[in-house]
Amino acid sequence: MPMRDVVDRIWFGNDVMARLARATLAPTEAVYRVAIGVRDALYDTGVLTTHQPVLPAVSVGNLTVGGTGKTPIAAWIATELIERGEQPAIVLRGYGEDEPLVHARLNPTIPVVVAPERVSGIARARAAGATVAVLDDAFQHRQVSRVIDLVLVSADRWTLSTRLLPAGPFREPLTALRRATMVLVTRKAASDSDVNAVNEALAAIAPRVPRSTVSLVPEELRSVSQDDVERRRPITDIAGRDVRVMTAIGDPSAFVRQLEASGGRVVAETYADHHHFQPDEIERFARSIPSDGLAICTLKDAVKLAPRWPREAPTLWYVSQRVSVERGVGGVEHILDELTQRLGRERSRARGDSRCDRPDFIPSWQPTFDYRPIE
């Protein structure tokens, strides 16, 4: 059994072996829980220092290991900031070769800074001309202060059994959501009842934190090519076709369900998140594609497969996903509007002030959100 399937069975399975594996891992989970609790207490009491970066920072993070849509949501936030007149940069740890490439594909004009140490990464973003930093996957990185903390919770893999690593996928308990500015409940294939269940649970756990629901909607198919020529076709072309999927993402099951909902007969080869595809894996997959079938992956896979896809093989397509705000419309926009308006006012007041030329200058304000949580 592939390692990914073993981990998924331990974390999400309900059979005897899965429960036994979680019980075996419980002592290690307890040590991890204590360590996380101590670390958070040290930050909350000021014993550990939170550094003020040289740019306002907007964090897009989550509580679990992968699968919530951080990268497309962070890219969407960056686009929204551009529309409001800011010059964002994406700052990320760079775990895996795919994440920086995905951001570069989604927003080719936005600087992408790979820096495990986010404070220095934000400084590099400022040197590149950015006015605001969007931190991809930084909720647990409490060394750097941020003006907005957006935390994603996936409705596709929601569970109230918040087992921490290594017995489960959670990096922090759900109560950590109380640190968030806003929670975004994301979904690819989850039902309305699944989304309602998540919102009800979060309302009890973090009642003062606003929430919004965001969908990642399959929009169209785009060709994976070694040159600059990109072909497109409607997602409806999947209907009634044999679809072969090759993917290495955090939650492949949700992606597969999206394709099945579009009418495809899907057979998937799934690998661990950020997996580096081997030549034999690519060749074997290419040979498995029926003559009248479709070969499909995600953008996260496409940026790795493009230069290595066999030229003689059938066309490989990736699914372009569109971010759509379903519930709490105006919530994220309100936060970003307030941020950019205040940044603009601060810069206007600071014109002619020599402090603006200092590399450590940053507007001295914190956001105030006076609206009620969105139900």
C-alpha positions as CSV (number, residue, x, y, z in Angstrom):
1,M,0.0,0.0,0.0
2,P,1.4,3.5,-0.9
3,M,2.5,5.6,2.0
4,R,-0.1,8.2,1.2
5,D,-2.8,5.6,1.6
6,V,-1.3,4.4,4.9
7,V,-1.3,7.9,6.3
8,D,-4.8,8.6,5.1
9,R,-6.1,5.4,6.7
10,I,-4.5,6.2,10.0
11,W,-5.7,9.8,10.1
12,F,-9.2,9.3,8.7
13,G,-10.0,5.6,8.8
14,N,-12.5,4.1,11.3
15,D,-11.5,0.4,11.1
16,V,-9.8,-1.5,13.9
17,M,-6.3,-1.1,12.5
18,A,-6.7,2.7,12.0
19,R,-7.9,3.1,15.6
20,L,-5.1,0.9,16.9
21,A,-2.5,3.0,15.0
22,R,-3.9,6.2,16.4
23,A,-3.8,4.8,19.9
24,T,-0.2,3.7,19.4
25,L,0.7,7.2,18.3
26,A,-1.2,8.9,21.1
27,P,1.9,9.3,23.4
28,T,3.8,11.1,20.7
29,E,0.7,13.2,19.9
30,A,0.5,14.2,23.6
31,V,4.2,15.3,23.6
32,Y,3.5,17.4,20.5
33,R,0.3,18.9,22.0
34,V,2.3,20.0,25.1
35,A,5.1,21.5,23.0
36,I,2.6,23.5,20.9
37,G,0.8,24.7,24.0
38,V,4.0,25.8,25.7
39,R,5.2,27.6,22.6
40,D,1.9,29.5,22.2
41,A,1.9,30.4,25.9
42,L,5.4,31.9,25.5
43,Y,4.3,34.0,22.5
44,D,1.0,35.0,24.2
45,T,2.9,36.2,27.3
46,G,5.7,37.9,25.3
47,V,8.5,35.7,26.5
48,L,9.1,34.8,22.8
49,T,9.3,37.8,20.6
50,T,7.1,38.5,17.6
51,H,9.1,40.6,15.2
52,Q,7.6,43.6,13.3
53,P,8.4,43.2,9.6
54,V,9.3,46.0,7.2
55,L,6.0,45.6,5.3
56,P,2.4,44.9,6.4
57,A,1.9,41.1,6.2
58,V,-1.3,39.3,5.3
59,S,-1.1,35.6,6.3
60,V,-3.0,32.8,4.6
61,G,-2.7,29.6,6.6
62,N,-4.5,26.7,8.1
63,L,-4.5,24.2,11.0
64,T,-3.9,21.0,9.1
65,V,-1.3,19.4,6.8
66,G,-2.2,20.4,3.3
67,G,-5.4,20.2,1.3
68,T,-7.2,23.4,2.2
69,G,-6.4,25.5,-0.9
70,K,-3.8,27.9,0.6
71,T,-1.9,28.5,-2.6
72,P,-4.8,29.5,-4.8
73,I,-6.4,31.5,-2.0
74,A,-3.1,33.4,-1.4
75,A,-2.8,34.1,-5.1
76,W,-6.4,35.4,-5.1
77,I,-5.7,37.6,-2.2
78,A,-2.6,39.0,-4.0
79,T,-4.8,39.8,-7.1
80,E,-7.3,41.5,-4.9
81,L,-4.6,43.7,-3.4
82,I,-3.4,44.7,-6.9
83,E,-6.9,45.7,-7.8
84,R,-6.8,48.0,-4.7
85,G,-3.6,49.7,-5.9
86,E,-1.1,47.8,-3.8
87,Q,2.0,46.0,-5.0
88,P,2.0,42.6,-3.2
89,A,4.7,40.0,-3.1
90,I,4.2,36.4,-2.2
91,V,6.5,35.2,0.6
92,L,6.5,31.4,1.4
93,R,8.7,28.8,3.0
94,G,9.0,27.0,-0.3
95,Y,8.3,23.5,0.9
96,G,8.4,21.5,-2.4
97,E,9.3,22.7,-5.9
98,D,5.8,23.3,-7.0
99,E,4.5,26.2,-4.8
100,P,6.7,29.0,-6.1
101,L,6.1,27.8,-9.7
102,V,2.3,27.8,-9.1
103,H,2.4,31.4,-7.8
104,A,4.5,32.5,-10.7
105,R,2.0,30.9,-13.1
106,L,-1.0,32.4,-11.5
107,N,0.4,35.9,-11.0
108,P,3.5,36.3,-13.3
109,T,3.9,40.0,-12.4
110,I,4.1,39.5,-8.6
111,P,7.4,38.8,-6.9
112,V,7.7,35.4,-5.3
113,V,10.1,35.2,-2.4
114,V,11.2,31.8,-1.0
115,A,12.4,32.3,2.6
116,P,12.0,29.8,5.5
117,E,12.7,32.8,7.8
118,R,9.8,35.1,7.0
119,V,11.2,38.3,8.5
120,S,14.1,38.4,6.1
121,G,11.8,37.2,3.2
122,I,9.5,40.2,3.8
123,A,12.6,42.5,3.7
124,R,13.5,41.0,0.3
125,A,10.0,41.6,-0.9
126,R,10.3,45.2,0.1
127,A,13.6,45.5,-1.8
128,A,11.7,44.1,-4.8
129,G,9.3,47.0,-4.7
130,A,6.4,45.4,-2.7
131,T,4.1,47.5,-0.5
132,V,2.5,44.5,1.3
133,A,3.5,40.8,1.8
134,V,1.2,37.9,1.4
135,L,2.5,35.0,3.5
136,D,1.5,31.6,2.1
137,D,1.2,29.1,5.0
138,A,2.3,31.2,8.0
139,F,-0.4,30.8,10.7
140,Q,2.0,28.8,12.9
141,H,4.9,31.1,12.1
142,R,4.4,33.4,15.0
143,Q,7.8,35.0,14.9
144,V,6.5,37.6,12.4
145,S,3.7,40.0,13.2
146,R,0.9,40.3,10.6
147,V,-2.0,42.7,10.2
148,I,-4.4,40.1,8.8
149,D,-4.5,36.4,9.7
150,L,-6.8,34.4,7.3
151,V,-7.1,30.8,8.3
152,L,-8.6,28.1,6.0
153,V,-10.6,25.2,7.1
154,S,-11.5,22.6,4.5
155,A,-15.1,21.3,4.5
156,D,-14.0,18.4,2.2
157,R,-12.1,16.7,5.1
158,W,-13.8,18.2,8.1
159,T,-13.7,16.2,11.3
160,L,-14.3,17.2,14.9
161,S,-11.8,14.6,15.9
162,T,-8.9,17.0,15.9
163,R,-6.0,14.6,16.4
164,L,-2.7,16.4,16.3
165,L,0.4,15.2,14.5
166,P,1.4,12.4,14.1
167,A,-1.9,10.7,15.0
168,G,-3.9,13.1,12.9
169,P,-3.5,16.0,10.3
170,F,-3.8,18.9,12.8
171,R,-0.8,21.1,13.5
172,E,-2.8,23.0,16.2
173,P,-6.1,22.5,18.1
174,L,-9.2,24.2,16.8
175,T,-9.1,26.7,19.6
176,A,-6.1,28.3,17.8
177,L,-8.7,29.8,15.4
178,R,-9.4,32.4,18.0
179,R,-6.1,34.1,16.9
180,A,-7.5,34.5,13.4
181,T,-8.8,37.7,11.8
182,M,-11.2,35.7,9.7
183,V,-11.8,32.0,9.0
184,L,-12.4,30.9,5.4
185,V,-14.3,27.6,5.0
186,T,-13.1,26.2,1.7
187,R,-14.6,23.5,-0.4
188,K,-14.1,21.7,-3.7
189,A,-16.7,19.0,-3.6
190,A,-18.2,19.2,-0.1
191,S,-22.0,19.3,0.2
192,D,-24.0,22.2,1.7
193,S,-24.6,20.1,4.7
194,D,-20.9,19.5,5.1
195,V,-20.3,23.3,5.0
196,N,-23.1,23.9,7.5
197,A,-21.6,21.4,9.9
198,V,-18.2,23.2,9.7
199,N,-19.7,26.6,10.3
200,E,-21.8,25.4,13.2
201,A,-18.8,23.9,14.9
202,L,-16.6,26.9,14.3
203,A,-19.3,29.2,15.6
204,A,-19.1,27.4,19.0
205,I,-15.3,27.2,19.0
206,A,-14.4,30.7,17.9
207,P,-17.7,32.7,18.1
208,R,-16.0,36.2,17.8
209,V,-14.1,35.4,14.6
210,P,-15.9,36.2,11.3
211,R,-16.3,33.4,8.8
212,S,-16.8,33.2,5.0
213,T,-17.2,30.2,2.7
214,V,-15.1,30.0,-0.4
215,S,-15.3,27.5,-3.3
216,L,-12.6,26.4,-5.6
217,V,-14.6,25.9,-8.8
218,P,-13.3,24.0,-11.8
219,E,-13.4,26.5,-14.6
220,E,-11.7,25.0,-17.7
221,L,-9.0,22.6,-18.9
222,R,-5.7,24.0,-20.0
223,S,-3.0,22.1,-21.8
224,V,0.4,21.3,-20.2
225,S,3.0,22.2,-22.8
226,Q,6.8,22.5,-23.0
227,D,6.4,25.6,-25.1
228,D,4.4,28.8,-24.6
229,V,1.3,27.6,-26.6
230,E,-1.6,26.9,-24.3
231,R,-4.8,25.4,-25.5
232,R,-8.1,25.5,-23.6
233,R,-11.3,23.5,-23.5
234,P,-14.4,23.7,-21.4
235,I,-14.6,21.6,-18.2
236,T,-17.8,20.0,-19.7
237,D,-15.6,18.1,-22.1
238,I,-15.0,15.7,-19.2
239,A,-18.6,14.4,-19.3
240,G,-18.8,10.8,-20.4
241,R,-15.1,10.5,-21.0
242,D,-12.5,8.1,-19.5
243,V,-10.3,10.4,-17.3
244,R,-6.9,9.4,-16.0
245,V,-5.6,11.6,-13.2
246,M,-2.0,11.9,-12.0
247,T,-1.7,14.2,-8.9
248,A,0.4,14.9,-5.8
249,I,-1.7,17.3,-3.7
250,G,-2.9,17.5,-0.1
251,D,-6.4,16.2,-0.7
252,P,-6.6,14.3,-4.0
253,S,-10.0,12.8,-3.2
254,A,-11.7,16.2,-3.3
255,F,-10.2,16.8,-6.7
256,V,-11.3,13.5,-8.0
257,R,-14.9,14.1,-6.8
258,Q,-14.9,17.4,-8.7
259,L,-14.0,15.6,-11.9
260,E,-16.6,12.9,-11.2
261,A,-19.2,15.6,-10.6
262,S,-18.4,16.9,-14.1
263,G,-19.3,13.5,-15.5
264,G,-15.9,11.9,-15.9
265,R,-15.1,8.2,-15.4
266,V,-12.1,8.8,-13.3
267,V,-9.1,6.6,-12.5
268,A,-6.5,8.3,-10.3
269,E,-2.9,7.8,-9.5
270,T,-2.2,9.7,-6.3
271,Y,1.1,10.5,-4.6
272,A,2.1,12.3,-1.5
273,D,1.9,16.1,-1.4
274,H,4.8,17.7,-3.2
275,H,6.0,14.4,-4.6
276,H,8.7,14.7,-7.3
277,F,7.5,12.5,-10.1
278,Q,10.0,9.9,-11.3
279,P,10.5,9.2,-15.1
280,D,9.1,5.7,-14.9
281,E,6.0,7.0,-13.1
282,I,5.4,9.6,-15.8
283,E,6.0,7.1,-18.6
284,R,3.7,4.5,-17.0
285,F,0.9,7.0,-16.6
286,A,1.3,8.3,-20.2
287,R,0.9,4.7,-21.5
288,S,-2.3,4.2,-19.4
289,I,-4.3,6.9,-21.2
290,P,-7.0,5.4,-23.4
291,S,-7.0,6.5,-27.0
292,D,-10.3,8.5,-26.5
293,G,-9.5,9.4,-22.9
294,L,-8.3,12.5,-21.1
295,A,-5.1,12.9,-19.0
296,I,-5.7,15.4,-16.3
297,C,-3.7,16.9,-13.3
298,T,-3.8,20.0,-11.2
299,L,-1.8,23.2,-11.8
300,K,0.4,22.1,-8.8
301,D,1.3,19.0,-10.8
302,A,1.5,20.7,-14.2
303,V,4.3,23.0,-13.3
304,K,6.4,20.0,-12.5
305,L,5.3,17.8,-15.3
306,A,5.4,20.3,-18.2
307,P,9.1,20.1,-19.0
308,R,9.1,16.3,-18.6
309,W,5.9,15.2,-20.3
310,P,6.6,12.9,-23.2
311,R,6.1,14.7,-26.5
312,E,4.6,11.6,-28.1
313,A,2.1,11.1,-25.3
314,P,-1.5,12.4,-25.5
315,T,-2.0,16.0,-24.3
316,L,-1.9,16.5,-20.6
317,W,-4.5,18.9,-19.2
318,Y,-4.7,20.7,-15.9
319,V,-7.9,22.1,-14.3
320,S,-8.0,25.8,-13.8
321,Q,-9.7,26.6,-10.5
322,R,-11.7,29.8,-9.9
323,V,-12.1,31.2,-6.4
324,S,-15.7,32.0,-5.6
325,V,-17.0,33.5,-2.4
326,E,-20.3,31.9,-1.5
327,R,-21.1,33.1,2.0
328,G,-20.0,36.1,3.9
329,V,-19.7,38.1,0.7
330,G,-18.0,41.3,1.6
331,G,-16.1,40.0,4.6
332,V,-12.8,39.5,3.0
333,E,-13.3,42.5,0.8
334,H,-14.1,44.6,3.9
335,I,-10.8,43.5,5.5
336,L,-8.7,44.2,2.4
337,D,-10.5,47.5,1.8
338,E,-9.7,48.7,5.3
339,L,-6.1,47.6,5.0
340,T,-5.4,49.3,1.7
341,Q,-7.4,52.5,2.6
342,R,-5.4,52.9,5.8
343,L,-2.1,52.1,4.1
344,G,-2.9,54.8,1.5
345,R,-3.8,57.4,4.2
346,E,-0.7,56.5,6.2
347,R,1.5,56.9,3.1
348,S,-0.2,60.2,2.3
349,R,0.5,61.6,5.8
350,A,4.1,60.2,5.6
351,R,5.0,62.0,2.4
352,G,7.8,64.4,3.3
353,D,8.5,62.6,6.5
354,S,12.0,61.3,6.5
355,R,10.9,58.1,8.3
356,C,9.5,56.9,4.9
357,D,13.0,56.4,3.7
358,R,14.0,54.2,6.6
359,P,14.2,50.5,5.7
360,D,12.3,49.7,8.9
361,F,9.4,52.1,8.3
362,I,6.0,50.6,8.5
363,P,2.6,52.2,9.1
364,S,1.8,52.1,12.8
365,W,-1.7,50.8,13.0
366,Q,-3.7,47.6,13.5
367,P,-7.0,46.8,11.8
368,T,-10.3,47.3,13.6
369,F,-13.1,45.1,12.4
370,D,-16.4,46.2,13.9
371,Y,-18.8,43.9,12.0
372,R,-20.3,40.8,13.5
373,P,-19.3,37.2,12.6
374,I,-21.0,36.1,9.4
375,E,-23.4,33.2,9.8
